[in-house]
Amino acid sequence: QAGGIDIEFNATGPRISEFGHGKPILELAVEEFMVPVDTVLRSQFITARAAARQMLEQGSGVIIFLTAVPARAPLPGSSGIGAAYGAVENVMRTMAIELGPAGVRVVWPQHR
């Protein structure tokens, strides 16, 4: 009703204290490990999917994803957030392949 969606960007995530950042993986509770998956991955998927549906109808739009280094270069104490960001990167690559031909771009900053 309010018009189209040109850009979607979601930068939500948990506080560091909520997911045991810095804890060795063997000391990390399952619940702490899952916090980034339940917040970062879930919210990225929900908002990108909702925006993509509208963008497909209009034949254009840009979805911008944001992740971090632990997705590709694991660091000690970053297993939960690294797993969530790695999964987000898989989702964004899949969306880019599926939506690109219809005029919807999926982009993300490249970290080295």
TORKOLRO-82192 format. One record per atom (N, C-alpha, C, O): atom name; y, z, x. Coordinates in Angstrom, 2 decimals, always signed. Atoms other than C-alpha are relative to their C-alpha. Layout:
N
VOFI  atomo       py       pz       px
VOFI     CA        Y        Z        X
...
//
This chain:
112
VOFI  atomo       py       pz       px
VOFI      N    -1.19    +0.00    +0.81
VOFI     CA    +0.00    +0.00    +0.00
VOFI      C    +1.26    +0.00    +0.86
VOFI      O    +2.28    -0.55    +0.45
VOFI      N    -1.19    -0.12    -0.85
VOFI     CA    +2.38    +0.74    +2.90
VOFI      C    +0.15    -1.19    +0.94
VOFI      O    +1.15    -1.28    +1.65
VOFI      N    -0.09    +1.15    -0.89
VOFI     CA    +1.65    -2.50    +4.75
VOFI      C    -1.15    -0.02    +0.98
VOFI      O    -2.11    +0.74    +0.84
VOFI      N    +1.08    +0.16    -0.97
VOFI     CA    -0.48    -3.56    +7.69
VOFI      C    +0.03    +1.04    +1.10
VOFI      O    +0.94    +1.86    +1.20
VOFI      N    +0.10    -0.85    -1.18
VOFI     CA    -1.56    -1.73   +10.79
VOFI      C    +0.01    -0.92    +1.21
VOFI      O    -0.88    -1.76    +1.36
VOFI      N    -0.10    +0.84    -1.18
VOFI     CA    -0.45    -3.34   +14.03
VOFI      C    -0.65    +0.63    +1.22
VOFI      O    -1.28    -0.06    +2.03
VOFI      N    +0.51    -0.70    -1.18
VOFI     CA    -1.47    -0.69   +16.57
VOFI      C    -0.66    +1.29    -0.43
VOFI      O    -0.15    +2.01    -1.30
VOFI      N    +0.67    -1.29    +0.21
VOFI     CA    -3.94    +2.19   +16.55
VOFI      C    -0.21    +0.63    +1.36
VOFI      O    -0.75    -0.01    +2.27
VOFI      N    +0.19    -0.76    -1.24
VOFI     CA    -3.92    +4.84   +19.28
VOFI      C    -0.30    +1.44    -0.39
VOFI      O    +0.42    +2.03    -1.19
VOFI      N    +0.42    -1.36    +0.31
VOFI     CA    -5.70    +8.20   +19.16
VOFI      C    -0.16    +0.74    +1.32
VOFI      O    -0.99    +0.37    +2.15
VOFI      N    +0.08    -0.78    -1.24
VOFI     CA    -5.16   +10.76   +21.91
VOFI      C    -0.38    +1.45    -0.28
VOFI      O    +0.03    +2.36    +0.45
VOFI      N    +0.38    -1.35    +0.35
VOFI     CA    -6.70   +13.79   +20.25
VOFI      C    -1.15    +0.49    +0.89
VOFI      O    -1.89    -0.32    +1.45
VOFI      N    +1.10    -0.56    -0.77
VOFI     CA    -9.08   +16.12   +22.02
VOFI      C    +0.07    +1.52    +0.01
VOFI      O    +1.06    +2.11    -0.42
VOFI      N    +0.05    -1.46    -0.02
VOFI     CA   -10.11   +19.72   +22.52
VOFI      C    +0.81    +0.58    +1.16
VOFI      O    +1.15    -0.12    +2.11
VOFI      N    -0.62    -0.72    -1.12
VOFI     CA    -8.39   +22.29   +24.69
VOFI      C    -1.08    +0.21    +1.07
VOFI      O    -2.26    +0.35    +0.76
VOFI      N    +0.94    -0.17    -1.11
VOFI     CA   -10.00   +22.69   +28.11
VOFI      C    -0.84    +1.26    -0.19
VOFI      O    -2.04    +1.25    +0.11
VOFI      N    +0.74    -1.26    +0.19
VOFI     CA   -10.98   +26.27   +27.25
VOFI      C    -1.09    -0.10    -1.04
VOFI      O    -1.99    +0.75    -1.07
VOFI      N    +0.97    +0.13    +1.08
VOFI     CA   -12.98   +25.03   +24.26
VOFI      C    -1.31    -0.66    +0.41
VOFI      O    -2.31    -0.53    -0.29
VOFI      N    +1.23    +0.70    -0.36
VOFI     CA   -15.53   +22.96   +26.16
VOFI      C    -0.56    +0.37    +1.37
VOFI      O    -1.29    -0.40    +1.98
VOFI      N    +0.60    -0.50    -1.22
VOFI     CA   -16.34   +25.01   +29.21
VOFI      C    +0.29    -0.83    +1.23
VOFI      O    -0.55    -0.93    +2.13
VOFI      N    -0.35    +0.84    -1.15
VOFI     CA   -14.52   +22.73   +31.65
VOFI      C    -0.08    +0.83    +1.28
VOFI      O    +0.44    +1.94    +1.36
VOFI      N    +0.17    -0.67    -1.29
VOFI     CA   -15.43   +23.67   +35.19
VOFI      C    -1.31    +0.75    +0.15
VOFI      O    -1.68    +1.14    +1.25
VOFI      N    +1.29    -0.69    -0.07
VOFI     CA   -18.73   +25.32   +34.29
VOFI      C    -1.07    -0.95    +0.52
VOFI      O    -1.11    -2.11    +0.12
VOFI      N    +1.14    +0.83    -0.41
VOFI     CA   -21.80   +24.03   +36.10
VOFI      C    -0.86    -0.33    -1.22
VOFI      O    -0.96    +0.46    -2.16
VOFI      N    +0.75    +0.49    +1.16
VOFI     CA   -24.03   +22.06   +33.73
VOFI      C    -1.12    +0.97    -0.42
VOFI      O    -1.42    +1.07    -1.61
VOFI      N    +1.08    -0.93    +0.35
VOFI     CA   -26.84   +24.64   +33.91
VOFI      C    +0.50    +1.28    -0.65
VOFI      O    -0.29    +2.03    -1.23
VOFI      N    -0.58    -1.19    +0.63
VOFI     CA   -24.46   +27.37   +32.73
VOFI      C    +0.72    -0.35    -1.31
VOFI      O    +1.21    +0.55    -2.01
VOFI      N    -0.75    +0.46    +1.17
VOFI     CA   -22.93   +25.29   +29.92
VOFI      C    -0.87    +0.13    -1.26
VOFI      O    -1.99    -0.37    -1.30
VOFI      N    +0.71    -0.11    +1.28
VOFI     CA   -23.98   +26.20   +26.38
VOFI      C    +0.02    -1.36    -0.70
VOFI      O    +0.95    -2.14    -0.54
VOFI      N    +0.08    +1.25    +0.75
VOFI     CA   -25.07   +23.33   +24.15
VOFI      C    +1.25    -0.16    -0.88
VOFI      O    +1.81    -1.26    -0.97
VOFI      N    -1.17    +0.05    +0.87
VOFI     CA   -22.22   +24.18   +21.78
VOFI      C    +1.24    -0.43    +0.78
VOFI      O    +2.04    -1.22    +0.27
VOFI      N    -1.14    +0.39    -0.82
VOFI     CA   -19.66   +23.86   +24.61
VOFI      C    -0.10    -1.48    +0.39
VOFI      O    +0.90    -2.20    +0.36
VOFI      N    +0.21    +1.39    -0.38
VOFI     CA   -21.17   +20.56   +25.74
VOFI      C    +0.36    -0.94    -1.15
VOFI      O    +0.92    -2.02    -0.92
VOFI      N    -0.20    +0.87    +1.16
VOFI     CA   -20.93   +19.15   +22.21
VOFI      C    +1.43    -0.03    -0.51
VOFI      O    +1.77    -0.93    -1.29
VOFI      N    -1.39    -0.01    +0.49
VOFI     CA   -17.26   +20.06   +21.60
VOFI      C    +0.71    -1.32    +0.24
VOFI      O    +1.31    -1.85    -0.69
VOFI      N    -0.68    +1.28    -0.19
VOFI     CA   -15.89   +16.89   +23.26
VOFI      C    -0.63    -1.14    -0.82
VOFI      O    +0.08    -2.04    -1.28
VOFI      N    +0.67    +1.03    +0.81
VOFI     CA   -18.49   +14.76   +21.47
VOFI      C    +0.46    +0.11    -1.45
VOFI      O    +0.76    -0.89    -2.09
VOFI      N    -0.38    -0.23    +1.39
VOFI     CA   -17.61   +16.32   +18.12
VOFI      C    +1.49    -0.20    -0.26
VOFI      O    +1.88    -0.40    -1.41
VOFI      N    -1.43    +0.20    +0.21
VOFI     CA   -13.86   +15.96   +18.67
VOFI      C    +0.45    -1.36    +0.51
VOFI      O    +0.92    -2.19    -0.27
VOFI      N    -0.48    +1.25    -0.59
VOFI     CA   -13.07   +13.10   +21.05
VOFI      C    -0.75    -1.21    -0.55
VOFI      O    -0.13    -2.11    -1.12
VOFI      N    +0.78    +1.16    +0.42
VOFI     CA   -15.90   +10.71   +20.23
VOFI      C    +0.10    -0.22    -1.51
VOFI      O    +0.30    -1.35    -1.96
VOFI      N    -0.06    +0.11    +1.47
VOFI     CA   -15.89   +11.43   +16.50
VOFI      C    +1.36    -0.53    -0.46
VOFI      O    +1.42    -1.46    -1.27
VOFI      N    -1.32    +0.43    +0.47
VOFI     CA   -12.13   +11.06   +16.07
VOFI      C    +0.34    -1.41    +0.46
VOFI      O    +0.96    -2.17    -0.29
VOFI      N    -0.24    +1.37    -0.47
VOFI     CA   -11.93    +7.91   +18.22
VOFI      C    -0.73    -1.00    -0.89
VOFI      O    -0.17    -2.03    -1.27
VOFI      N    +0.79    +0.89    +0.84
VOFI     CA   -14.70    +6.32   +16.17
VOFI      C    +0.60    -0.13    -1.41
VOFI      O    +0.76    -1.23    -1.92
VOFI      N    -0.50    +0.02    +1.37
VOFI     CA   -13.28    +7.30   +12.79
VOFI      C    +1.33    -0.75    -0.11
VOFI      O    +1.48    -1.61    -0.97
VOFI      N    -1.31    +0.65    +0.11
VOFI     CA    -9.69    +6.21   +13.45
VOFI      C    -0.06    -1.47    +0.39
VOFI      O    +0.58    -2.30    -0.25
VOFI      N    +0.10    +1.42    -0.40
VOFI     CA   -10.59    +2.99   +15.29
VOFI      C    -0.70    -0.83    -1.07
VOFI      O    -0.27    -1.94    -1.36
VOFI      N    +0.72    +0.73    +1.05
VOFI     CA   -13.06    +1.96   +12.59
VOFI      C    +0.88    -0.22    -1.22
VOFI      O    +0.89    -1.31    -1.79
VOFI      N    -0.89    +0.14    +1.16
VOFI     CA   -10.56    +2.62    +9.80
VOFI      C    +1.09    -1.03    +0.26
VOFI      O    +1.37    -1.88    -0.59
VOFI      N    -1.04    +0.96    -0.34
VOFI     CA    -7.82    +0.69   +11.57
VOFI      C    -0.58    -1.40    +0.12
VOFI      O    +0.04    -2.37    -0.34
VOFI      N    +0.63    +1.32    -0.19
VOFI     CA   -10.20    -2.15   +12.48
VOFI      C    -0.27    -0.69    -1.32
VOFI      O    -0.12    -1.90    -1.42
VOFI      N    +0.26    +0.61    +1.33
VOFI     CA   -11.12    -2.71    +8.84
VOFI      C    +1.26    -0.66    -0.54
VOFI      O    +1.21    -1.78    -1.04
VOFI      N    -1.27    +0.56    +0.46
VOFI     CA    -7.46    -3.24    +7.95
VOFI      C    +0.41    -1.19    +0.87
VOFI      O    +0.87    -2.21    +0.36
VOFI      N    -0.40    +1.06    -0.93
VOFI     CA    -6.81    -5.34   +11.06
VOFI      C    -0.82    -1.27    -0.21
VOFI      O    -0.29    -2.38    -0.08
VOFI      N    +0.84    +1.17    +0.27
VOFI     CA    -9.74    -7.63   +10.27
VOFI      C    +0.51    -0.76    -1.22
VOFI      O    +0.52    -1.99    -1.24
VOFI      N    -0.54    +0.64    +1.20
VOFI     CA    -8.27    -8.30    +6.83
VOFI      C    +1.27    -0.78    +0.30
VOFI      O    +1.49    -1.85    -0.27
VOFI      N    -1.26    +0.68    -0.32
VOFI     CA    -4.89    -9.22    +8.33
VOFI      C    -0.14    -0.98    +1.15
VOFI      O    +0.78    -1.76    +1.41
VOFI      N    +0.26    +0.95    -1.08
VOFI     CA    -6.42   -11.12   +11.27
VOFI      C    +0.72    +0.29    +1.31
VOFI      O    +0.82    -0.59    +2.16
VOFI      N    -0.68    -0.37    -1.25
VOFI     CA    -4.53    -9.23   +13.99
VOFI      C    +0.10    +1.51    +0.11
VOFI      O    -0.08    +2.24    -0.86
VOFI      N    -0.20    -1.41    -0.27
VOFI     CA    -3.93    -5.87   +15.58
VOFI      C    -0.51    +0.36    +1.37
VOFI      O    -1.24    -0.41    +2.00
VOFI      N    +0.42    -0.50    -1.31
VOFI     CA    -4.48    -3.83   +18.72
VOFI      C    -0.48    +1.43    -0.15
VOFI      O    +0.21    +2.27    -0.71
VOFI      N    +0.55    -1.35    -0.05
VOFI     CA    -6.70    -0.79   +19.13
VOFI      C    +0.03    +0.42    +1.46
VOFI      O    -0.54    -0.25    +2.32
VOFI      N    -0.14    -0.49    -1.37
VOFI     CA    -5.87    +1.23   +22.24
VOFI      C    -0.84    +1.26    +0.14
VOFI      O    -0.67    +2.23    -0.59
VOFI      N    +0.83    -1.16    -0.30
VOFI     CA    -8.45    +3.62   +23.63
VOFI      C    +0.48    +0.67    +1.27
VOFI      O    +1.00    +0.01    +2.17
VOFI      N    -0.35    -0.76    -1.18
VOFI     CA    -7.79    +6.34   +26.17
VOFI      C    -1.20    +0.85    +0.40
VOFI      O    -1.73    +1.62    -0.42
VOFI      N    +1.05    -0.87    -0.52
VOFI     CA   -10.48    +7.93   +28.33
VOFI      C    +0.49    +0.56    +1.32
VOFI      O    +1.68    +0.55    +1.61
VOFI      N    -0.39    -0.60    -1.27
VOFI     CA   -10.52    +9.59   +31.73
VOFI      C    -1.07    -0.26    +1.05
VOFI      O    -2.16    -0.75    +0.74
VOFI      N    +0.87    +0.25    -1.15
VOFI     CA   -12.14    +9.40   +35.15
VOFI      C    -1.42    +0.52    -0.17
VOFI      O    -2.35    -0.17    +0.24
VOFI      N    +1.38    -0.48    +0.11
VOFI     CA   -15.17   +11.59   +34.28
VOFI      C    -0.95    -0.92    -0.76
VOFI      O    -2.17    -0.75    -0.68
VOFI      N    +0.87    +0.96    +0.68
VOFI     CA   -16.46    +8.73   +32.11
VOFI      C    -0.75    -0.87    +1.00
VOFI      O    -1.87    -1.29    +0.74
VOFI      N    +0.59    +0.90    -0.99
VOFI     CA   -17.18    +6.69   +35.25
VOFI      C    -0.29    +0.66    +1.34
VOFI      O    -1.14    +0.18    +2.09
VOFI      N    +0.19    -0.70    -1.28
VOFI     CA   -16.98    +9.11   +38.17
VOFI      C    -0.14    +1.49    -0.28
VOFI      O    +0.83    +2.24    -0.20
VOFI      N    +0.20    -1.40    +0.37
VOFI     CA   -18.53   +12.43   +37.18
VOFI      C    +0.51    +0.96    +1.07
VOFI      O    +0.35    +0.74    +2.27
VOFI      N    -0.51    -1.05    -0.85
VOFI     CA   -16.92   +15.50   +38.63
VOFI      C    -0.73    +1.29    -0.34
VOFI      O    -1.14    +1.47    -1.49
VOFI      N    +0.65    -1.28    +0.33
VOFI     CA   -18.47   +18.97   +38.91
VOFI      C    +0.72    +0.69    -1.16
VOFI      O    +1.95    +0.76    -1.18
VOFI      N    -0.56    -0.74    +1.11
VOFI     CA   -17.95   +20.91   +35.71
VOFI      C    +0.61    -0.85    -1.10
VOFI      O    +1.36    -0.34    -1.94
VOFI      N    -0.60    +0.87    +1.02
VOFI     CA   -17.05   +17.90   +33.57
VOFI      C    -1.05    -0.74    -0.83
VOFI      O    -0.78    -1.82    -1.34
VOFI      N    +1.08    +0.72    +0.66
VOFI     CA   -20.36   +17.01   +31.95
VOFI      C    +0.26    -0.31    -1.46
VOFI      O    -0.01    -1.43    -1.91
VOFI      N    -0.23    +0.22    +1.42
VOFI     CA   -19.35   +17.42   +28.30
VOFI      C    +1.09    -1.04    -0.25
VOFI      O    +0.88    -1.97    -1.03
VOFI      N    -1.09    +0.95    +0.20
VOFI     CA   -16.03   +15.58   +28.49
VOFI      C    -0.36    -1.35    +0.60
VOFI      O    +0.02    -2.39    +0.05
VOFI      N    +0.43    +1.26    -0.61
VOFI     CA   -17.54   +12.96   +30.80
VOFI      C    -0.95    -0.76    -0.91
VOFI      O    -0.85    -1.98    -1.04
VOFI      N    +0.93    +0.64    +0.93
VOFI     CA   -20.34   +12.28   +28.33
VOFI      C    +0.74    -0.57    -1.21
VOFI      O    +0.43    -1.67    -1.66
VOFI      N    -0.76    +0.48    +1.15
VOFI     CA   -17.88   +11.98   +25.44
VOFI      C    +0.82    -1.23    +0.35
VOFI      O    +0.82    -2.21    -0.39
VOFI      N    -0.81    +1.16    -0.41
VOFI     CA   -15.56    +9.63   +27.34
VOFI      C    -0.88    -1.21    +0.33
VOFI      O    -0.49    -2.35    +0.04
VOFI      N    +0.92    +1.10    -0.26
VOFI     CA   -18.52    +7.55   +28.52
VOFI      C    -0.45    -0.67    -1.29
VOFI      O    -0.56    -1.89    -1.36
VOFI      N    +0.40    +0.54    +1.30
VOFI     CA   -19.62    +7.15   +24.91
VOFI      C    +1.17    -0.75    -0.65
VOFI      O    +0.96    -1.78    -1.28
VOFI      N    -1.18    +0.68    +0.53
VOFI     CA   -16.05    +6.24   +23.87
VOFI      C    +0.13    -1.37    +0.66
VOFI      O    +0.44    -2.36    -0.01
VOFI      N    -0.11    +1.29    -0.70
VOFI     CA   -16.04    +3.52   +26.53
VOFI      C    -1.05    -1.00    -0.51
VOFI      O    -0.77    -2.19    -0.57
VOFI      N    +1.01    +0.89    +0.57
VOFI     CA   -19.26    +2.11   +25.10
VOFI      C    +0.46    -0.51    -1.37
VOFI      O    +0.30    -1.69    -1.68
VOFI      N    -0.50    +0.40    +1.32
VOFI     CA   -17.75    +2.08   +21.60
VOFI      C    +1.11    -1.02    +0.15
VOFI      O    +1.13    -2.02    -0.58
VOFI      N    -1.12    +0.93    -0.12
VOFI     CA   -14.59    +0.35   +22.79
VOFI      C    -0.44    -1.36    +0.51
VOFI      O    +0.10    -2.38    +0.08
VOFI      N    +0.50    +1.30    -0.46
VOFI     CA   -16.50    -2.35   +24.66
VOFI      C    -0.71    -0.74    -1.15
VOFI      O    -0.56    -1.96    -1.30
VOFI      N    +0.67    +0.61    +1.14
VOFI     CA   -18.64    -2.97   +21.59
VOFI      C    +1.01    -0.52    -1.01
VOFI      O    +0.87    -1.63    -1.53
VOFI      N    -1.04    +0.45    +0.93
VOFI     CA   -15.58    -3.14   +19.36
VOFI      C    +0.73    -1.23    +0.53
VOFI      O    +1.04    -2.14    -0.24
VOFI      N    -0.69    +1.16    -0.58
VOFI     CA   -13.90    -5.56   +21.77
VOFI      C    -0.83    -1.27    -0.20
VOFI      O    -0.28    -2.32    -0.54
VOFI      N    +0.88    +1.16    +0.17
VOFI     CA   -16.90    -7.89   +21.60
VOFI      C    -0.06    -0.43    -1.47
VOFI      O    -0.03    -1.62    -1.78
VOFI      N    +0.16    +0.31    +1.42
VOFI     CA   -17.22    -7.66   +17.82
VOFI      C    +1.30    -0.43    -0.68
VOFI      O    +1.27    -1.28    -1.57
VOFI      N    -1.26    +0.25    +0.70
VOFI     CA   -13.53    -7.75   +16.83
VOFI      C    +0.87    -1.07    +0.64
VOFI      O    +1.68    -1.70    -0.04
VOFI      N    -0.83    +0.97    -0.71
VOFI     CA   -12.00   -10.01   +19.48
VOFI      C    +0.03    -1.38    -0.63
VOFI      O    +1.11    -1.94    -0.81
VOFI      N    -0.02    +1.34    +0.60
VOFI     CA   -13.10   -13.29   +17.90
VOFI      C    +0.80    -0.09    -1.31
VOFI      O    +1.22    -1.18    -1.70
VOFI      N    -0.74    -0.01    +1.26
VOFI     CA   -11.34   -12.24   +14.67
VOFI      C    +1.49    +0.29    +0.21
VOFI      O    +2.24    +0.43    -0.76
VOFI      N    -1.42    -0.20    -0.29
VOFI     CA    -7.99   -11.67   +16.42
VOFI      C    +0.43    +1.43    +0.19
VOFI      O    +1.62    +1.71    +0.31
VOFI      N    -0.32    -1.41    -0.23
VOFI     CA    -8.19    -7.90   +16.89
VOFI      C    -0.33    +0.32    +1.46
VOFI      O    -1.47    +0.17    +1.90
VOFI      N    +0.19    -0.33    -1.41
VOFI     CA    -7.70    -6.82   +20.50
VOFI      C    -0.33    +1.48    +0.15
VOFI      O    +0.24    +2.34    -0.53
VOFI      N    +0.35    -1.37    -0.34
VOFI     CA    -9.31    -3.69   +21.89
VOFI      C    +0.27    +0.16    +1.49
VOFI      O    -0.31    -0.55    +2.31
VOFI      N    -0.44    -0.13    -1.39
VOFI     CA    -7.71    -2.48   +25.12
VOFI      C    -0.08    +1.45    +0.44
VOFI      O    -0.10    +2.37    -0.37
VOFI      N    +0.00    -1.35    -0.59
VOFI     CA    -7.84    +0.49   +27.47
VOFI      C    +0.51    -0.10    +1.43
VOFI      O    +0.31    -1.11    +2.09
VOFI      N    -0.46    -0.02    -1.38
VOFI     CA    -6.22    +1.48   +30.76
VOFI      C    -1.20    +0.07    +0.94
VOFI      O    -2.19    +0.73    +0.64
VOFI      N    +1.07    -0.02    -0.99
VOFI     CA    -8.41    +0.92   +33.80
VOFI      C    +0.34    +1.00    +1.09
VOFI      O    +1.39    +0.89    +1.73
VOFI      N    -0.17    -0.99    -1.07
VOFI     CA    -8.75    +3.87   +36.18
VOFI      C    -0.93    -0.33    +1.14
VOFI      O    -2.05    -0.79    +0.91
VOFI      N    +0.86    +0.23    -1.18
VOFI     CA   -10.12    +3.53   +39.67
VOFI      C    -0.14    +1.25    +0.79
VOFI      O    -0.83    +1.26    +1.82
//
